[in-house]
């Protein structure tokens, strides 16, 4: 397996029916990356295996999919707990004013006035907007990814510059 970065899209949480179909909880429920014919990588710890998606369809708040070489309930049960990943190069490039959530992890967050707030450790998807969890050794801030807070995202310097709303940093 190539050493190219793998991007986790979701987790196989259980089986569906008896013919090898899997239920996947996507980390970004609106994602359209997983489609029939796409190569995906299943990852659990250091173990990885590449498979092709045979069928894929939404079901409630999850994704139902079948993978090549997975045609029975027992074969599907063996895959529960794996993360469903794609290679970074298989992702479509983001638009000029967009960024993938995984690219925010590790970015330093500073205010427009130059105060360093910490490093993005996690991005949480909420119903209305995504939120960056920004941590230091002693503090945690929840920074909403909304236009009137985010001033610039500097990919090269790995910095997120914000203009905090009143009370946001209290």
Rosetta blueprint (number, residue, H / E / L):
1 X L
2 X L
3 X L
4 X L
5 X L
6 X E
7 X E
8 X E
9 X E
10 X E
11 X E
12 X E
13 X E
14 X E
15 X E
16 X E
17 X L
18 X L
19 X L
20 X L
21 X E
22 X E
23 X E
24 X E
25 X E
26 X E
27 X L
28 X L
29 X L
30 X L
31 X L
32 X L
33 X L
34 X L
35 X L
36 X L
37 X L
38 X L
39 X E
40 X E
41 X E
42 X E
43 X E
44 X E
45 X L
46 X L
47 X E
48 X E
49 X E
50 X E
51 X E
52 X E
53 X E
54 X E
55 X E
56 X E
57 X E
58 X E
59 X E
60 X L
61 X L
62 X E
63 X E
64 X E
65 X E
66 X E
67 X E
68 X L
69 X L
70 X L
71 X L
72 X L
73 X H
74 X H
75 X H
76 X H
77 X H
78 X L
79 X L
80 X L
81 X L
82 X L
83 X E
84 X E
85 X E
86 X E
87 X E
88 X H
89 X H
90 X H
91 X L
92 X L
93 X L
94 X L
95 X L
96 X L
97 X L
98 X L
99 X L
100 X L
101 X H
102 X H
103 X H
104 X H
105 X L
106 X L
107 X L
108 X E
109 X E
110 X E
111 X E
112 X L
113 X L
114 X L
115 X L
116 X E
117 X E
118 X E
119 X E
120 X E
121 X E
122 X E
123 X E
124 X E
125 X E
126 X L
127 X L
128 X L
129 X L
130 X E
131 X E
132 X E
133 X E
134 X E
135 X E
136 X L
137 X L
138 X L
139 X L
140 X E
141 X E
142 X E
143 X E
144 X E
145 X L
146 X L
147 X L
148 X L
149 X L
150 X E
151 X E
152 X E
153 X E
154 X E
155 X L
156 X L
157 X L
158 X L
159 X E
160 X E
161 X E
162 X E
163 X L
164 X L
165 X L
166 X L
167 X L
168 X L
169 X L
170 X L
